[in-house]
């Protein structure tokens, strides 16, 4: 399927998946099931305001939640720690056209990754000021941009539909440039190009990527790439050398490393296809895995579906607190707050 981006009339007809591939059943076997529950009606939207495709979700240190989604226009909503709607951020911003992810760094700065404008934008914690931009929105043109054409040679400061961003302890910036190109690019904290991993064209070799769709980092500065098209998580050191590859958890749409607590965990979503086809794929996908950072599986939770606690194409995971995660979903047009290993409910004896 071809996807066209026509800036002359501001028409966006891209799809969330961005590439055609068969969603894979995870190879991991005999995985323990982790208890989980969805908090009902957590997000409280004002009347006549709705979520569109749930593309990105992130929290800050105060517990506020940011949801970046496609609803007519691309929109970024902010909620407080109790799920009450606070405000919309960036309405009408030049770099917000077709949402892909939102992240919050350790200083509570808000970053949006927009595949429609090929830009990564850093805003202050209040969302009232742009602090840094990386990438460039294509010039206005008559006609359509065909994203299935062979990619141009990668450029230091231009992207081909970027997908995600993360940072190391030194505040270096790592961007997955994932639909037109197939690479991870490293910048210093001021946005100066340093190096990259991968290639312009997708590939399945050890040092290649195919739709790097999500990216996250641990406290040691290791980088975890959701190499979705290759059904694996590629682990890179801080200099973008390949360290390990985890290939047992299906096609990783979203990866996240927890930050709260003395120990960090890796979460990987083997999401069901956003196209909802083939229907049989829903029987073998949809779960989220919890792993040790070395790839050892701890357990899994959830399945494909649209009920509470089920997942309908998880596009991003926020796992700041590994026992309280947030997910954004494309197909169900929603976001959920999920309690992992929730406290057991006790019942009164009646005495």
N, C-alpha and C positions, 0 to 999 in steps of 0.2 A: 504494500500500500504506500502511495506517495503522500507526503504531507506538504502543504503549501503555506507560505507566509507572505501575504501581500500587504506591504506597508503603504502603498499608494492609497488604498481605501481602508486601511486599518482592519484587515480581515485576518483572523487567526483560525486556521482549521487544522491545527496539530492535534495529536491524540496523546494521552498520558503515557502509553507504553513506548512509543517512539520507534519501535522496531519489532519485527515479527520473529517470534521464537516460541517454542513449545515450553510451557511451564513444566518443571520437572518434579517428580516425586522425590522427596528427600531420601538419601541412602542410609541415613542413620536409623538403626533398628533398636527395638526394646528401650525406647527413650521414656523415662518416667514422666508422668503427667503432673504438672505443677498446678495446684488449685489457683483459680483466679476468679474475679468478678468485675463486672462493669458497674460503675456508679450511675444509677438511673438519673436522667435529666440533669446532668452536671452542668452543661453549657446552657445558659439562660439568655437567649437572644431577645431583643425587643420585638414587638409585633411588626409583622411585615418585613422582617429581615431574616435572611436564610443563608445557610451554608450552600456552596456549590460543591464541585469536586474537591474533596479534602486532600490537598496536596502536601502541605507542610504544617508542622506543629512543633513548638518549642516552649520551654519555660525559662524564666529568669530566677535569680537568687531569692526574690521576694515571693515566689510562687505564682506570679502572673503567667498566663498562658497566651501564646500568640498562634493564631491559625491563619495560614496563607492559603487562599483557595480561589477557584475559578467560578465566579457566579455572575454571569453577564460580563462584567469587567473583573479583572484580577483584583482581589481585595485582601487586606491584612487586618484582622480583628484582634483586639486585645481584651482579655478577660482577667478578673482578679482571681485570687487563690480559691475562691468559693464558686467560680464559674460564672460570676455576674459580668455581663458585658460592660466594658469600660469605654472603649472608643474604637474608631477606625483610624488606621495610620496610613499615610502615604497616598491618599486619594488623589488621583490625577497625576501621580509621579511619572516622569518620562521613562524611567527604567522599569516600570511595573506594567507588564502587558500580558504575560502568559506564565503564571506562577509555576515554580517547581519545588523549592524548599525554603524554609526559614530556619535560622539557627540563632542562638544567643551565646556570645562568648563569656569568658569569666568576669568581664567588666560590665556585664549586662547590656553591652551594645547589641543591637538587632541587625542581623544580616539577612537579606533576601536574595535568593538565587532565581533569576528569571530567564527561562529558556527562550522566551519570545523575543527579548531584546539582547540576548547574549551578554547580560550584565550581572555582576555580583555587587551589591550595594550595602554599605555599612552605615547604620544610623545610630545616633546616640540612644541611651536607654529609654528616653521619653518618646522616641520616634519623631522628633520635631526638627532634626537637623541631619543632613547627609554629611558623613565624615570622610568617606572614601568610596571611590567607584573603581571597579576593575572590569575590563571588557568595554565593548562599544555597541550601541544599537545600530543595526544596519541603516544606511541612508534611505530616505524615502525614494521609492522607485515605482515605476509603472510596470506591472507584470508580477509574476509570482516567483518566489524563491523556492526551489525544489530541494528539499533536505535530503533526498535520496541520491543526489549527484555525488560523484567521488569527492571526498573532502579536499580542500586546499591544504597546502603544507601548513602545519601548525605554526601559529605566530605567538610571540611572547605575551602580547597583551590583548589578543583577540580570541574569542571562544566560538565554538560551534555547538550551540545549545548546551550550556553547562548545566550540571545537575545538583551539585552540593558543595559545601565548604566545611573545613575544620581547621583547628589550630594546634600547635604544639606548646609546651610550657614556655618557650621563648617568644611566643606570639607570632611565629611564622605562619603563613596562610597556605593552606593546601586546597586546591579546587579540582573537583572531578569534572572533566570536560568530556561529556559522555555520550552525546547522540551523533553529532557529525564527526567529531574527533573521538579518539579512544585513549585518553591519557589522564594523568594526574599532574598538575602544575604546582610547583612550590614558589612562593613569594616571601620576602621578608615582611616584617610588620608594617612597613610603609608602602608595600605593594610593588617592590622591586623584584623583577624576575630572577630566580636562582637556578632552577633546573626542572626537569620533568621526567615522568616515567610513562612508558607506553608508546603508542604510535598514532599517526593520523588515521590509519585504517584499522578496523577491528581485526583481531586475531586471537588465536587460542594458545599461543606459545606461552612459556613461563613469564616472559617479560612483556606480554601483550594483554590488552583488555578488550572486552566487547560489551559495550554499554555499561561503563562504570557509573552506576546509578545512585550510589550513596557512599558517603565517606565519613569516618570518625577517627578519633585519636585517643591514646591512653596517656597516663601521666609520664611515661618514659619517652614520649614523642614518637611511638610507633603509630603507623597509619594503617587503618583497616578499610579496604575498598570493597564495596559490594559489586563484584564483577558479574552483573546479572546475566548477560548473554552467555557467559561461560559456566554458569551455575557454580560459582565458587566465591569465597572471600579471599582476596589477596592481602597479605600482611607485609608491609614495607617498613624498613627502618627509617630513621629520620632523614637519611640521605637518599631515600627512595630506592634502596636496594631491596630486592625480594627476600623476605625472611621465611615465609611459610604460606601455604595455601590450604584452605579448609573447603572441601568439596562435598560435604555430606548433607547439606541443609537446603537443597533445592536451589531455586533462582532467587538470590537475595535482592529484594526490592529495597529494603531498608536495613541499615546497620546502625547500632548505637552502642557506645561504651558509657557505663554509668560513671558519675563523678562523686556522688555523696558516699560517705562511709570509707573505712580503711581499705576495703577491697573493691576492685573494679570487676565488672562483668560485661560480656559482650552479648547483645541481643541481635538476632537475625530473623527477618521475616521472609518466609517462603510464601509470598502472597499469591492468591488466586488471580487469574488474568483479569485485567480491567475490561476486556472485551466480552467477558462472561462466556467465552467459547474456547475450546469445546466444553460443554456442560460437565463432561466426565472429569475434567481437571479439578472441579470443585471437591471431588471426593478424595483427592490426594494432595491438596495444597491448603494454604490458608493459615497454617500454624506459625507461631513465633517460638524460636529457640532461645534458651538462656545457656550461655557457655562460659567456661573459664577463658581467660585471655589466650591460653595456649591451644584453644580449640576443643578442649574436653567438654562434652555435652553434660549439662546439669539436668535439663528437662525441657519440656515444651508445654505450651498452653494454647487454647483456641483452635478454631477450625473455620473453614470458609462458610460464610453465611451472613445474614443481615439482622439476626437477633442480637440482644445484648450479650456481650462477651464473645460474640463471633466476629469475624473480620472479613470485610468486603473490599479487598485490594488495599492493603496497608501500604501507604506511600512514604510515610515517615514515622519514626518512633522517637519520642523523647523519653530517656530513661535516666534522667538526672538522679532520681531516687529509684534504685532497682526494684523496690517493692511497690512503687506507685508510678506507673508509666502512662504516657499519653500516646494515642495513635490517631493519625488522620487517614481517611479512607476515601478512595475515588468513587467506587461504584455506588456506595450507600449515601454519598453526599453528607458526610458527618465526621465528627471526631468523638473519641471516647476516652474517659479516664478509667484505667484498669488497675485494680488492686491485685498484686501478685502475692500469693500466700496470705490471703486476708485472715484476720483473726476469726477463730471459730465462734459461731453464734451459739449462745447457751439459751436454753429454754427454762422457764420457771417450772418448778415442781408442783406449784399450786398450793404449797403449804405455808 
